[in-house]
Amino acid sequence: MVSSASGFITGTNCEQFGIALAMLGGGREKKEDKIDHGVGLEFHKRIGDRAEKGEPLATIHYNSDARLAEAKSLIADSYHIGEEAPREKRPLVRRILGA
């Protein structure tokens, strides 16, 4: 998966990444589905990183072409690229419950 534009990775839609992986067999859409453990995403750029147009953002590991085009489109749409880097990183944990 390559960058569609030059700029900074300002955000991603992780839920869409998961849906795309399930489409390729790396997760279940139905309880009866089997998981293909050879399916996955290898990320090369993270939020805040600069990417040039055509530069690899992620490598998709898959074993079936059946829904590859649909999954690629979903993954590509999951990256948000802007002209400026995000000003600050959002905290991983916003608050601790029960503390």
Secondary structure by P-SEA (a helix, b strand, c coil): cccccccccccccaaaaaaaaaaacccccccccccccccccccccccccccccccccbbbbbccccaaaaaaaaaaaaccccccccccccccccccccc
